[in-house]
Amino acid sequence: MRKLLFCIGLCAATLAAAEVPGWQQAGDTAQQPAPQADTAQQPDLSDTIAQQVLEPLQQGVQAQNIQQVLGVFDKNGFENYSNLYGQLQAFFQVFYKVDFRYRLLQVAAQNGRASATAEVQMDALPYDVTTIPARRSTQMRMQLKLGAKGWKITSFTPADFFNVEYRTK
């Protein structure tokens, strides 16, 4: 019986530590191969979007750093910037631990504009033990603009993803 319990515990620990292929989790960037030293080679657009937008978004959400999250959005070009700020404030007041994962599915760019689609999953634990933990999974579609400081999000759907009252469809 002890061997069986040990095996179950070991198997559960192994499954909990297993990574889902293609999903970017906190700390995954160190596991990626180093870029080639060839300076003539331009970085892949997908890699650039991930480094300038999705990684800072992920880090900001998990650290509950509103300024870092808002830093990936185009303040002047994002129509509901103040609404997003309010959503993030309310969200971080309700949830104390957030796990945010993404997998970039598609990127297309032309003339300083881009669109990207990413599969996004988020689990959040509330401060109040009577509140149900949140689990969200969606295909997030983003419109981006290339500016002086790199790529910034100008819009995304679902726009209520960070809303406390988020409804799954």
Buried (B, 14 or more C-beta within 10 A) or exposed (E): EEEEEEEEEEEEEEEEEEEEEEEBBEEEEEEEEEEEEEEEEEEEBBEBBBBBBBBBBBBBBBEBBBEBBBBBBBEEBBEEBEEBBEBBEBBBEBBEEBBBBBBBBEBEBEEEEBBBBBBBBBBBBBEEEEEEEBEBEBEBBBBBBBEEEBBBBBBBEBEEBBBBEBEEE
